Amino acid sequence: MRAKIVAGNWKMNKTLTETNALLAELSGKLPDTDAEVMVAPTYVNLAAAVEDVKSSTIQVIAQNMHFADNGAYTGEISADMLLDIGINTVIIGHSERRAYFGETDEILAKKVIKALEKNLRVVFCFGEELEDRKSDNHFNIVASQLKNALFNLKPEAWSNIVLAYEPVWAIGTGETASPEQAQEMHAFIRKTIADEYTTEIAEAVSILYGGSVKPANAREIFSKADVDGGLIGGAALKADDFIAIIDAI
Ligand SMILES: O=C(CO)COP(=O)(O)O
């Protein structure tokens, strides 16, 4: 059975005070669920967030990390820094990191290798842009993103990988992929992994959908066979919406 996961990517939102308040509300209202529930606050609030959720099953995860062990990388964060404050999972490859911070497939491959070497679990994000879909190139783009960043991994490394398919045109736009579009792409991703590795590895990896998931559309998207959960942006910033999305899985 694949892990079901609902993860909230808070991006550059929520002060420390707001982080404490939202986590208190989420912890108090968290429904009984088989899904893993994760939240990714900004770096400066991670340590406090870990404390905030100590008595709940919510996992605090990081939004990014550097590929070097340490050194002269002003403004960056290492895997050891995350591990030392009790973080076990990191998002790598978010489209905003790719678009605004110049993160290439090559850089992302290095980050994934470092994270796995340190025993961090990776939520790896990828997805096509609008022009790719319009020009019917979306499958090629997604396959090349997977290949360039992940297909150098040894088979056993895949047990620490979670995938998040996030079509860029659906992020923060209010426009979602239809449940059928999400299922079609998730099935393609699984087949691409099965072709490169094995069916067992492909069947075991959780593939989350991200891009304007809301309480109103979550249930239908999550009902699809190859959709194992969601990576939630805007709707993760309000406790009631995030709880409703967890309830929908
Ligand atoms: O980028 C996302 C999650 O990582 C999705 O963001 P939205 O849910 O705001 O579209």
The ligand as an ORCA input file, in Angstrom:
! r2SCAN-3c Opt
* xyz 0 1
  O       2.661     25.166     -5.418
  C       1.805     24.547     -4.795
  C       2.177     23.648     -3.689
  O       3.556     23.431     -3.657
  C       0.370     24.713     -5.103
  O      -0.001     26.000     -4.766
  P      -1.552     26.405     -4.803
  O      -2.294     25.302     -4.068
  O      -1.628     27.729     -4.136
  O      -1.944     26.427     -6.264
*
